[in-house]
Amino acid sequence: IVTAGPTWEALDPVRGLTNHSSGRMGYALASALQDAGAAITLISGPAALHPPYGVNCIRITSAEEMAESVMANIATCDIFVGVAAVADYRPVVSAEQKIKKNSETLTLALVRNPDILAMVAALDNAPFTVGFAAETENVTSNAEKKLTAKGIDMIAANPVSGDNSAFNSDSNELTLIDKNGISHLSRCSKPLLAQKLTKEIARRYYETYPAKDS
């Protein structure tokens, strides 16, 4: 399973909370993993992209919908890669009608969304779980904390600020962190980076589950 794109957390029928994720990295990774022989389920938030040919694509909107879709499909999953930029919070209440501009300020009450990576990693028969960390500062240290806090097998961290931002870009770079240390995949096109990341995921997966290596 690969998740991709942003999520949209509705404030009302017109407005919502979201982010700059285009979905390109997740879609490229789904394609690369399929080319490597995997059967892929791509669970995508709102993205103006066509899924790779032959990939089972499930389209969702919100973080809660993504969590539900992941958990509904996780039983037969060997590798889970959470590339999606999932909103951490959603409005406590989504207004049924458009919120009118009636005052100078507006206060929003937000509640935390499900932590999909942590949910998957906590399963009794958890798949090999890979997370992504989009960071604006202290990329490596923040990603290390996320790896530990969520109990996942591996994390791929990328910068999302300044000239090197991965958001809305055709290229990206990744810092890979797992129990054995830190490595770096230098900046290149997202399709090429996805191929390199696929090799890294496959190697670590078979190191973790050597009996599955055929």
C-alpha angles and dihedrals in degrees: 000000000000123000119203145175131022129303125233119221108195120228091178135333090290109034136047148162115262142134143234098270111134096190092235096124094049094046091047090051092049088053094047093048090049091050087053090057104267124136103232135208109190114199106194135188120209106317132152092227137108114234117242114274111272095016117126103234123194113190120209136167112205135043091247090054090049091051091050092049093048093050092046091057103032099090095082096035121118098178127028120192116186104200095149119111095231117194111248093211140029132193114275087226128025109208116237091218132038111284108244125224097247102140142031093248136032126200119208124200112212133190128199119264123227114283098235097186093051091046092054094044091051095057117116091239097029119181122234097285125211122183134191124222119202105198135180094193141009088021098180100040094046091048091050090054091050092050091054097040094052096040094229128154100235140000132204113206126197135178117248103182136073126007093328097055115142092208115103090356132123091220137052144172129215139205109206119208129182139141091290097055144264132317134169135226108202124230116285139131114313094242091053092043089051090055091051092047091049090058091049093049092048093050094050092043093056091044087056096042105026093165089066092059107109 
